[in-house]
Amino acid sequence: MRRNLILVTSLIAAIALAAIVLSLEFVPQNNKIQAQAQTQASAVSADNPPSPPHDMAKMMAEQDSSMDSDQSNGMQDNDTQNKPQSKVSDGIKVDFVAQPVIHTNELASINMNVKDDKSGAKLSHVDWAITVKDPNDNIIYKTTTGHSHVGNMDFKVAFPMAGENTVYLTTSSIGTTMGGLEPTPKGWTHTMISGSPKDFAKDPQNNFGAREFEFPVYVQNIDQKHTLQGTVQGTSVNVDLSTTSKEIVAGQPVTFVFTVTKAKDDSMIIHPDLQVTVQIGNYIAAQSAAVEGALAMNGAIHGHTGVESLTEIFPSAGPYTLNVQLQPSTLSNYMWGRANTTFNVFVSEPTGIRTTVTQTDTAPPANTVNIVGLESPFFTPNVLNIKAGTTVTFVNTDGNTHTVTSVKPGTTDADGIFDSGMIKAGKTFSFKFDKPGTYEYICMIHTGMRGTINVS
Ligand SMILES: [Cu+2]
């Protein structure tokens, strides 16, 4: 009994000691992480960007031409980093923060806040749609209409192409008591006065209509250089990853090039061995032979000159990691023991798949109108010509609730001819047009959405 007690006591003492040792070890690291987080936070909250967005775009374009030479020395150029941007359109302000350094094919974070420019207060009940285009004007990302309760929108996107990409934002405010939500305190946002979807459209303070914004986002080539400590004391090596293709696409071969140099003077290390493990989540998609105790002939990736390559076909799109383990061979001119690191790459869908994603906007069946959301053309077809006696079905293909409400031409005043009420995502509304004429309709929640039915 007594002996057990002593055992337990000494066990507790040992655990406590271990905890102290562990915490001592972790304190400096935690501080470092916190310090980094603070630096990031202060960059994010800066309301005024150091230079206006237009000048920045120009700066970036100039930077573009000198990019190749910058990359070869592996230095991070401050001018190719994204800085916080703010834009104002008729009283509505959008603060835009993209991840400062974005490499091609890595998942990058983007954050936007919609505010009242005068008061700086965030708007509540904001709807938004986002389209992202690459430097060649191809759509690489597109949302249906999303909703934010407090005017904050976060999303992640991988940019396949280096250079100046563009994020297009269409945003609009929605009524206050919609969906059973309490209105925000009076005076705090634009979305205040009416609370009723019917009156909402007539309320100039409540209804700020739709606004369109665009923000340039600078993306650097995939080139990523990692400096690693070797297990031999005092040694460190650089591993530089680049690709031979501009884009990494699922199902298509891509060649990764690893360059291994001495960190001290960036001189080439000859005859290094690398093991590369390609992983998505916990799933290992591919692995080269092990380097441990093995020479090149055993199948590890080996480079006579310190430049190794690996050609890989990714089975599907998504965020992958390349885990790289490297060690010198007996023929190497530098002995660092072992080192390892992880590179993040994002594999995109083949273009064919991407195109079909956006094709939902087009070609609905006869006498059907798709409600596509905040971005023009809002309804497809936007103008529908039919014969009297035809029933038209409106299908909400967007991710948000809309209405189809007939209005007096050129206005947002309901004329009572037809009104769908709320059409939730995926739901439909049908109306039979008996009398010839021109019928204009809008969405009562997003009054910028307008379409026409011509009945002959
Ligand atoms: Cu709508």
Residues whose N, C-alpha, C, O or C-beta is under 5 A from the ligand:
A	BS01	CU	T401 H402 T403 C443 I445 H446
